[in-house]
């Protein structure tokens, strides 16, 4: 792939992540149409997703626990950058606080919203609709992998995602017309980007997700930009929300250390399961693609306008958002049910990740 291709893919992947996590949760109703969204919010997600995706794709088939750990690390930016984990701007502000972190906001953002909407879902969408087989879907639990591997299954998953996002998005003020227009306008931006990517690769073999991500040199540059983002936002964005005592900073640092240690151990564990000659980057691409013959490449997915999952989201998200905004109790019920199911599941996956990081693989016992 050329640098231009990788840059284009980074733009599309960033847009997908931003749409799901920011517009879909009503945090940025006009994400692609205001300066703050374009210059701050989207780069923030893009840098995180690209760097964390490159990390997890150092394994042949990243497992769901590994993806959750990476997504939880992404969610922790809500401490130093937005200060929401320390000083909430939404939800109950007088709820329980542990180690300086507000439990409710931390649970929603670190165990559900960022792992699922900002990280895992965009990678699955990328593999299903933008690139060739890359190991992300294959690494899912068997039933989920089977559903995501078929057009009909993806349509049902898209329907569930659409309902959840529409319920969250219904909280946008202004009534059903504004809510529907916000969902439609932002979705159309992403739809155009997906269409452009398909046009670009209409007559070319699709890369794997790993091939489409930044190379080693670009990764170093992106890491530097992300670090700069943290420094600037830490100083300029809600500085009054930063704790004035050492305790909360020590707790957050400990969480970072634990999650990064788990991430590294899981990556090493999965790589050691491969024969040594398959661990190099070129061969790892073929392993992730599930191809026995390195000369073969992925076949293009069906065009966007023919894919049932994409059509379900394109049509359903704006319409359901507008409809649910007229019945707030129903929207709130869907949101609460989503949290009740997703937050414990996220905690379970992080627990599994911690367990797997310290238990030797079965073949090594």
Secondary structure, 3 states (H helix, E strand, C coil): CCHHHHHHHHHHHHHHHHHHHHHCCCCCCCHHHCHHHHHHHHHHHHHHHHHHHHHHCCCCCCCHHHHHHHHHHHHCHHHHCCCCCCCCCCCCCCCCEECCEEHHHHHHHHHHHHHHHHHHHHHHHHHHHCCCCCCCCCCCCHHHHHHHCCHHHHHHHHHHHHHHHHHHHCCCCCCHHHHHHHHHHHHHHHHHHHHHHHHHCCCCCECCHHHHCCCHHHHHHHHHHHHHHHHHHHHHCCHHHCCCCHHHHHHHHHHHHHHHHHHHHHHHHHHHCCCHHHCCHHHHHHHHHCCCCCCCCECCCCCHHHCHHHHHHHHHHHHHHHHHHCCHHHHHHHHHHHHHHHHHHHHHHHHHHHHHHHCCCHHHC
